[in-house]
Amino acid sequence: MTEPLLLNHVFRVVDGETFAAARDSAWLRELFAPSELRTTRRPDWTYTGLYWYGTTTYLELFEEGAQGPPGASGMAFAIETPGATAAIAAAWRDTLGEAEHRLVVRPLGDEAVPWFHIANALPDHRGRLKLWSMEYHADFLASWHPAHTGARGITRAEILERYAALSAGPASPLLDDVVAVTLAVTPGERGFFERHAAAFAVETRDVGASRVLSNGDLTIGLSEADDGRHGVQEIVCRLRRAAGREVLRIGRSTITVDGDRLVWKFRDV
């Protein structure tokens, strides 16, 4: 495949204390990024999460419950080539046995507008790890709050510009993009991830017992899960400008800022 491995967004389920601390953090709300606490209602699913929007990627936190226990995690791969979702779905059928490709709509008042094409294996998860791809619909930005930005394409940057315009947040946010994610996975979850990644153009290498996948702009590390480590362990973000050095405790997670780099580490015990 020639479609590059791109990140749309990553999510992590956390305990109630950590979710509340992130929701109430003035630093995350006033300095980090445009954000929202949003309940999304789709015909097939309703869920509530915290969202922080960057330039081309974003991150989500969910409280333990409907999305699973602490440590449950997910990653959406981005597709920015029009129509490429069909080829990705076909590749996943070959490597994972069964996959679907469908359109997701987004409510707008009493109506719904086309939102994105989704592809995913059936089932779309293995253990606590969920994976899928997203290709924004060509009519989404023309249909959903079109007066807020002039963008009309399907790229992540155009979509997130619209999301940010409709979200509360700092006038000059720090967050640029997620550039690295480390996941602690079981052997079954690791194979599930690698078969998904094989549908994209990506470089892989082994570093000790870990597998590292990279496309130049994004690095994903897969390490072994154990009783105290599962799912997203670390998210590394590039910041738009140097922001000094500080450490913030967000419930059972820790954010470390060092210049133009931010590392968010998670733990569940």
C-alpha positions in Angstrom: 0.0 0.0 0.0 1.1 3.6 -0.7 -1.3 5.3 1.7 0.9 6.7 4.5 0.3 5.8 8.2 -1.3 9.0 9.6 -2.8 9.6 13.0 -6.3 11.1 13.2 -6.5 10.9 17.0 -5.8 8.7 20.0 -7.9 8.0 23.0 -7.3 6.6 26.5 -9.8 5.5 29.2 -8.8 6.7 32.7 -10.2 6.4 36.2 -12.8 8.9 37.5 -10.3 10.9 39.5 -8.0 11.5 36.5 -10.9 12.3 34.2 -12.2 14.9 36.7 -8.7 16.4 37.2 -8.3 16.8 33.4 -11.8 18.3 33.0 -11.1 20.8 35.8 -7.5 21.7 34.9 -7.1 25.4 34.2 -3.7 24.7 32.5 -5.3 22.3 30.0 -8.2 24.6 29.4 -6.5 28.0 29.3 -3.1 27.2 27.8 -2.9 23.8 26.2 -5.4 23.7 23.3 -9.0 24.3 22.1 -11.0 21.8 23.9 -14.5 20.6 24.7 -16.4 18.2 26.9 -18.7 16.7 24.3 -21.4 14.1 24.1 -21.5 12.6 20.6 -24.7 11.0 19.5 -24.5 8.8 16.5 -27.2 6.4 15.2 -25.0 3.5 16.4 -23.4 4.9 19.5 -23.5 7.7 22.1 -20.4 8.7 24.2 -18.9 11.5 26.2 -15.3 12.5 26.2 -12.7 15.3 26.7 -11.1 16.5 23.5 -8.0 18.7 22.8 -7.5 19.8 19.3 -4.1 20.3 17.6 -3.1 21.2 14.0 -3.7 17.8 12.4 -4.2 15.5 15.3 -6.1 15.5 18.5 -6.4 13.5 21.7 -9.3 12.3 23.8 -9.9 11.0 27.4 -12.9 8.9 28.4 -13.9 8.0 32.0 -14.0 4.3 32.8 -17.4 2.9 32.0 -19.0 2.7 28.5 -15.6 2.8 26.7 -14.1 0.1 29.0 -11.9 0.0 32.1 -8.9 2.2 32.7 -6.2 1.4 30.1 -8.6 0.7 27.3 -7.3 2.7 24.3 -8.0 3.4 20.7 -6.3 4.9 17.7 -8.0 6.2 14.5 -5.8 6.2 11.4 -6.3 9.1 9.1 -7.0 8.8 5.3 -6.6 12.0 3.3 -6.7 10.5 -0.2 -10.3 10.7 -1.5 -11.8 7.2 -1.8 -8.8 5.4 -0.3 -11.0 4.0 2.6 -12.2 1.2 0.2 -8.7 0.0 -0.4 -7.9 0.0 3.3 -11.0 -1.9 4.1 -10.1 -4.5 1.4 -6.6 -4.9 2.8 -8.0 -5.5 6.3 -10.4 -8.1 5.0 -7.3 -9.9 3.6 -5.3 -9.7 6.9 -8.0 -9.7 9.5 -10.7 -11.9 8.0 -13.6 -9.4 7.9 -13.9 -5.6 7.7 -16.6 -3.0 7.0 -16.7 0.3 5.3 -19.5 2.7 6.0 -20.5 6.4 6.3 -20.9 8.0 9.7 -23.2 11.1 10.0 -23.2 13.9 12.5 -26.3 15.5 14.0 -26.9 19.2 13.2 -30.1 20.4 14.7 -32.9 18.2 13.7 -31.0 16.8 10.7 -27.7 15.0 10.1 -24.8 15.7 7.8 -22.3 13.3 6.3 -19.3 13.2 8.6 -16.7 10.6 7.7 -16.1 7.3 6.0 -15.0 4.7 8.6 -13.3 1.3 8.0 -12.7 -1.2 10.7 -12.2 -4.9 11.2 -15.0 -7.0 12.6 -14.8 -6.9 15.5 -13.0 -3.6 15.7 -11.1 -4.4 18.9 -8.9 -7.0 20.4 -8.7 -7.1 24.1 -8.7 -3.5 25.3 -7.4 -2.1 22.0 -9.7 -0.5 19.4 -8.5 0.5 15.9 -10.2 2.0 12.8 -9.7 4.5 10.0 -11.4 7.8 9.2 -11.7 9.7 5.9 -13.7 12.9 6.2 -16.6 13.3 3.8 -16.2 15.8 1.0 -19.4 17.6 2.0 -18.8 17.7 5.7 -17.3 21.2 6.0 -19.8 22.7 3.6 -22.6 21.3 5.7 -21.5 21.6 9.3 -21.2 25.3 10.6 -19.8 26.5 7.2 -19.7 30.2 8.3 -16.9 29.6 10.8 -14.0 28.8 8.4 -13.5 28.9 4.7 -12.2 25.3 4.5 -14.1 22.8 2.3 -11.7 19.9 2.0 -11.2 16.6 3.8 -7.7 17.1 5.4 -7.2 16.9 9.1 -5.9 20.4 9.2 -9.1 21.8 7.7 -11.4 19.7 9.9 -9.5 20.7 13.1 -9.5 24.4 12.1 -13.3 24.1 12.2 -13.4 22.2 15.4 -11.1 24.7 17.1 -13.2 27.6 15.8 -16.2 26.1 17.6 -14.5 25.2 20.8 -13.4 27.1 23.9 -9.7 27.6 24.4 -6.7 29.9 24.4 -6.2 32.5 21.8 -2.6 31.2 21.2 -2.7 27.5 22.1 0.4 25.4 22.8 -0.6 22.1 21.2 0.7 21.6 17.7 0.4 17.8 17.2 0.8 14.4 18.7 4.1 13.0 17.4 4.5 9.8 19.4 2.4 7.2 21.2 3.6 4.3 23.4 1.1 1.4 24.0 1.5 -1.5 26.3 -0.2 -4.4 24.5 -0.8 -8.1 24.9 0.6 -10.4 22.2 -2.9 -10.6 20.7 -3.3 -6.9 20.6 0.2 -6.4 19.2 -0.6 -8.7 16.3 -3.9 -6.9 15.8 -2.2 -3.6 15.6 0.6 -4.8 13.2 -1.9 -6.3 10.8 -3.7 -3.0 10.7 -0.5 -1.1 10.2 0.5 -3.4 7.3 -2.2 -1.7 5.2 -0.2 1.5 5.2 3.3 2.7 4.1 5.3 2.6 7.4 8.7 1.7 8.6 9.1 -0.8 11.4 12.0 -1.8 13.6 12.6 -3.7 16.8 14.1 -1.9 19.8 14.8 -4.6 22.4 11.5 -6.3 23.0 9.4 -3.4 21.6 8.3 -2.8 18.1 8.5 0.7 16.7 6.5 2.0 13.7 7.3 5.4 12.1 6.4 7.5 9.1 8.8 10.3 9.9 6.2 12.6 11.5 4.7 10.0 13.8 6.2 7.2 16.0 4.2 4.4 17.6 5.9 2.1 20.1 4.4 -1.3 21.1 5.7 -2.7 24.4 4.5 -5.6 26.5 1.5 -5.2 28.8 1.5 -6.5 32.3 -0.7 -6.3 35.4 0.2 -2.7 36.0 0.6 -1.4 32.4 -2.0 -1.6 29.7 -3.0 0.6 26.7 -1.6 4.1 26.1 1.3 4.7 28.4 2.7 7.9 27.0 1.6 10.6 24.5 4.3 12.9 23.2 3.2 16.3 21.7 5.1 18.9 19.8 4.2 22.4 21.0 3.9 25.5 18.8 6.4 27.4 20.9 8.7 26.8 23.9 6.8 26.8 27.1 9.5 26.5 29.8 9.7 23.6 32.1 7.0 22.3 34.5 5.4 19.2 35.8 1.6 18.9 36.3 -0.2 16.1 38.1 -3.5 15.3 36.5 -5.0 12.6 38.7 -3.0 9.5 38.2 -1.3 10.9 35.1 1.6 13.3 34.8 2.3 16.0 32.2 5.9 17.1 31.7 6.6 20.2 29.7 10.1 20.8 28.5 10.5 23.6 26.0 8.5 22.8 22.9 7.8 19.2 23.9 5.1 17.8 26.2 4.9 14.2 27.5 1.7 12.9 29.1 2.2 9.7 31.0 -0.6 7.5 32.4 -0.8 4.9 35.1 -3.8 3.0 36.6 -2.3 1.5 39.8 
